[in-house]
Amino acid sequence: MEIGGWLVALALAGALPAAWLLAAPAVKGEEARPYPVRVTAQTRADPGALAALQKPGKLLFADGFESPESLKSYFEIIGLKQERARLTTDPGRAHTGKGAIQLTAPARNGAESSAGASYWFGPAGYDRVYLRRYIRFAADYDQGNLHHVGGGLTGVAGSDRWAGMGSAGIRPRGDDRFSSSFEPWKAWGRYPAPGFLFLYTYWMDMKRDRDGHYWGNNLTPGDDERIALARDRWYCLEHMIQANDVGKANGELAAWVDGKLYIHYKGFRWRSSENVKLKRFHIGLYVHSATRDNTVWYDDVALSTGYIGPVERAGGKR
């Protein structure tokens, strides 16, 4: 079985993330931990707050997957040798230009299956980062129920690009790591594949699962604002993490779909040490129980210290 990098973390996650079940009773001392508050409606209603959240910044990285050379930017690509991860130069498969990265999680008789790429932008890191990517699900995509797909941001301490991998089910201490992925879920079949979008998140004040583990918490929009993704079309997904000032619960998390604010949370204690900064992102596909082949495409990936937004096309179209 091939396990490496972010795949290790996902493979160790097992079957049931915390927020996908009922929350367990709080452990001693957990009641006092601050928990973030959803402020999406307030931000949308305040032009100044929305403008501040969507202020452009410095572009750190961009990849349109137009050349095989682009794959050399990633320190790990799961499935490259087996062509589960590969560059496609079919313009019909690209969002813009002629290239995209195609990821396939092949059927494995119910075992886990994956492909993906990880990019390191440390060791100095950043306190505020935005990650944009376009994603398209194959017309026949159906993960069953549990999967991880959509891409994520990770903050770690130090200069080890592998730091924090293999830590699924364990609550971060605050001086080591935090992460959040923007991904869909079928909610046990209540939504068609691939599901509705939420933020699967690990941080020092996260809630515990019934089974005693700390699987990623599910941070969602309001029930009436959930976006269920369709297959066989491109979506522009972007999300941002703002690290907190040490000793304060003033960190933030936000996400956009096709350029519209979808989720905004405030009140995070992402870290207890200034050494923990945003340094890594991944784009990937991991299916917990693969009974069929599943494929996605990513294109027009960008990383910035400020809001990026959708790609502007000729004629002003996005």
C-alpha positions in Angstrom: 0.0 0.0 0.0 1.4 3.4 -1.0 1.2 5.9 1.9 3.1 9.1 2.0 2.8 12.8 3.0 -0.7 14.0 3.4 -2.0 10.6 2.5 -0.6 9.2 5.7 -2.7 11.7 7.7 -5.8 10.8 5.8 -5.3 7.1 5.9 -4.9 7.2 9.7 -8.1 9.2 9.9 -10.1 6.0 9.6 -13.8 6.3 8.9 -15.6 8.9 11.0 -14.5 12.5 11.4 -15.8 14.2 14.6 -18.1 16.8 13.1 -19.7 14.2 11.0 -21.1 12.6 14.1 -22.8 14.0 17.2 -20.3 15.8 19.4 -19.1 13.9 22.5 -19.4 15.4 26.0 -16.7 18.0 26.6 -13.7 16.7 28.4 -12.5 18.5 31.5 -11.2 21.9 30.7 -12.6 21.8 27.1 -15.5 24.0 28.1 -13.2 27.0 28.6 -11.6 26.8 25.2 -12.9 29.5 22.8 -14.7 28.2 19.8 -15.0 30.2 16.5 -18.2 32.0 15.6 -19.8 32.1 12.1 -20.0 35.7 10.9 -20.7 35.3 7.2 -23.9 37.3 7.2 -22.4 40.2 9.1 -19.4 40.3 6.8 -21.6 40.3 3.7 -23.7 43.1 5.1 -20.7 45.3 5.9 -19.0 46.7 2.8 -15.9 47.7 4.7 -15.5 44.3 6.3 -16.0 42.5 3.0 -13.6 44.8 1.2 -11.0 44.2 3.9 -11.5 40.4 3.7 -11.2 40.5 -0.1 -8.2 42.9 -0.3 -5.6 41.7 -2.8 -2.2 40.8 -1.7 1.2 39.5 -3.0 1.0 36.5 -5.3 3.2 33.8 -3.9 2.6 31.0 -6.4 0.6 30.2 -9.5 0.2 27.1 -11.7 -1.9 26.6 -14.7 -0.4 23.1 -15.4 0.6 24.1 -19.0 3.9 22.2 -18.9 5.3 19.0 -17.3 7.8 21.4 -15.7 5.1 22.7 -13.3 5.0 19.3 -11.5 8.5 19.9 -10.3 7.2 22.6 -8.0 5.6 20.1 -5.7 7.7 18.2 -3.2 5.4 15.2 -3.2 3.0 13.9 -5.9 1.1 10.8 -4.8 0.5 8.4 -7.8 2.7 10.1 -10.3 4.6 7.0 -11.3 1.4 5.0 -11.6 -0.2 7.8 -13.6 -3.0 8.3 -11.0 -1.7 11.8 -11.0 -0.8 13.2 -14.4 -0.8 16.3 -16.5 -3.4 16.3 -19.2 -2.9 18.6 -22.2 -6.4 18.1 -23.6 -7.9 21.6 -23.9 -11.3 20.0 -23.2 -10.1 19.0 -19.8 -8.5 22.3 -18.9 -10.2 25.3 -17.3 -7.9 27.7 -19.1 -5.1 27.1 -21.6 -4.5 23.5 -22.6 -3.3 21.8 -19.3 -4.7 20.6 -16.0 -3.7 18.0 -13.4 -5.8 14.9 -13.4 -6.1 12.9 -10.2 -7.7 9.4 -10.1 -8.4 7.3 -7.1 -8.9 3.8 -8.7 -11.1 1.1 -7.3 -9.4 -1.0 -4.7 -12.1 -3.5 -3.5 -13.1 -1.1 -0.8 -9.7 -0.1 0.4 -8.5 3.5 0.5 -7.3 5.0 -2.8 -5.6 8.3 -3.6 -3.6 10.8 -5.7 -2.5 14.3 -5.0 0.3 17.0 -4.8 1.8 19.0 -1.9 3.5 22.3 -2.2 5.9 23.9 0.4 6.1 27.7 0.8 8.1 27.7 4.0 10.3 27.8 6.0 9.5 31.4 7.0 5.8 31.0 6.4 3.0 33.5 6.6 0.3 34.5 9.0 -2.4 35.1 6.3 -2.7 33.1 3.1 -5.3 32.6 0.4 -5.4 29.4 -1.7 -7.5 29.4 -4.9 -8.0 26.4 -7.2 -10.4 25.3 -9.9 -11.8 21.8 -9.5 -14.0 19.6 -11.8 -15.5 16.3 -10.8 -15.9 13.6 -13.5 -19.5 13.1 -14.8 -19.6 9.7 -13.0 -17.8 10.7 -9.8 -19.3 9.0 -6.7 -17.1 8.5 -3.6 -19.6 6.4 -1.8 -19.6 8.6 1.3 -16.3 9.5 2.9 -13.5 11.2 0.9 -11.2 14.2 1.1 -10.9 16.3 -2.0 -10.7 20.0 -2.7 -7.4 21.1 -1.3 -6.2 22.5 2.0 -3.8 24.8 3.9 -1.5 23.8 6.7 0.4 25.7 9.3 3.4 24.1 11.1 6.4 25.0 13.2 9.9 24.7 12.0 11.4 23.8 8.6 10.3 20.2 8.1 7.9 20.2 5.1 6.5 16.8 6.4 5.7 18.2 9.8 2.2 17.3 11.2 1.6 14.6 8.6 0.3 11.4 10.1 -1.4 13.2 13.0 -5.1 12.6 12.1 -7.3 12.1 15.1 -5.0 14.0 17.4 -5.7 17.6 18.6 -2.9 20.0 17.8 -1.2 21.4 20.9 -0.9 24.9 19.6 2.8 25.0 19.2 2.9 22.4 16.4 0.3 22.7 13.6 -3.1 23.6 12.3 -4.9 23.0 9.1 -8.2 23.4 7.1 -9.4 21.8 3.9 -12.3 23.0 1.7 -14.1 19.9 0.6 -17.5 18.4 -0.1 -19.4 15.6 1.8 -22.6 13.7 1.0 -23.8 13.7 4.6 -24.6 10.0 4.6 -26.4 10.2 1.3 -28.5 13.3 2.0 -26.7 15.1 -0.9 -25.8 13.8 -4.3 -22.2 13.2 -5.1 -19.8 14.8 -4.4 -21.8 16.6 -1.7 -22.0 20.0 -0.1 -19.0 22.2 0.8 -17.6 22.7 4.3 -14.2 23.3 6.0 -12.6 20.3 7.6 -10.4 21.8 10.2 -7.8 20.9 12.9 -6.7 23.4 15.6 -5.9 23.6 19.3 -9.5 24.3 20.5 -11.3 21.8 18.3 -14.0 19.5 19.7 -13.5 15.8 20.5 -15.4 13.0 18.8 -17.5 10.4 20.5 -14.8 7.8 20.0 -12.3 9.9 22.0 -10.3 11.0 18.9 -10.1 14.6 17.6 -11.1 14.2 13.9 -11.3 17.3 11.9 -14.2 19.6 12.9 -16.8 20.4 10.3 -17.3 24.2 9.9 -20.2 24.9 7.7 -22.4 27.7 6.3 -26.0 27.9 7.5 -28.2 25.0 6.6 -30.1 27.0 4.0 -26.8 28.3 2.3 -25.1 25.0 1.7 -23.8 24.6 -1.9 -24.0 21.1 -3.3 -21.5 20.7 -6.1 -22.5 19.4 -9.5 -20.3 17.1 -11.5 -18.8 17.8 -14.9 -18.3 21.5 -14.4 -15.6 23.8 -13.1 -15.8 25.5 -9.7 -13.6 28.2 -8.4 -12.8 27.4 -4.7 -10.8 29.7 -2.5 -10.2 29.8 1.2 -8.1 31.8 3.6 -6.6 31.3 7.0 -5.6 34.3 9.2 -3.5 33.1 12.1 -4.2 34.6 15.6 -2.0 36.8 17.6 -0.5 34.5 20.3 -2.6 34.7 23.5 -5.7 36.0 21.6 -8.6 34.2 19.9 -8.6 36.5 16.9 -7.8 34.1 14.0 -10.1 33.8 11.0 -11.2 31.3 8.4 -13.1 32.1 5.2 -14.1 30.5 1.9 -15.5 31.5 -1.4 -17.3 29.6 -4.2 -17.1 31.2 -7.7 -16.0 34.5 -6.2 -18.8 34.8 -3.6 -18.2 34.6 0.1 -19.5 31.3 1.4 -18.2 30.9 4.9 -16.5 33.3 7.3 -15.6 32.4 10.9 -13.9 34.5 13.5 -12.5 33.7 17.0 -9.8 31.1 16.4 -6.8 30.3 18.5 -5.0 28.6 15.7 -1.7 28.6 17.6 0.0 29.3 20.9 3.5 30.0 19.4 4.6 32.5 16.8 6.7 29.7 15.3 3.6 28.1 13.8 2.9 29.7 10.4 1.2 28.8 7.2 3.8 26.9 5.1 2.1 24.1 3.0 -0.9 23.4 0.8 -2.1 20.3 -1.0 -4.6 19.5 -3.8 -5.7 15.9 -3.8 -8.2 13.1 -3.9 -8.6 10.5 -1.2 -11.4 8.0 -1.1 -11.8 6.0 2.2 -13.5 3.0 0.6 -12.8 2.8 -3.2 -15.2 0.5 -5.0 -15.0 2.3 -8.3 -12.6 4.6 -10.2 -13.1 8.3 -9.3 -11.4 11.2 -11.2 -11.1 15.0 -10.6 -9.2 17.8 -12.4 -7.5 20.8 -10.8 -6.4 23.9 -12.7 -5.4 27.6 -12.2 -4.0 27.1 -8.7 -2.8 30.3 -7.0 -1.5 31.2 -3.6 -1.4 34.8 -2.2 -1.2 36.9 0.9 -4.5 38.5 -0.2 -7.7 37.6 -1.9 -7.3 36.2 -5.5 -10.8 35.7 -6.9 -11.8 33.9 -10.1 -9.7 34.0 -13.3 -10.5 36.9 -15.6 -11.1 35.6 -19.2 -11.3 37.4 -22.5 -14.3 39.7 -22.6 -14.4 40.0 -18.8 -15.8 36.5 -18.4 -14.8 34.3 -15.4 
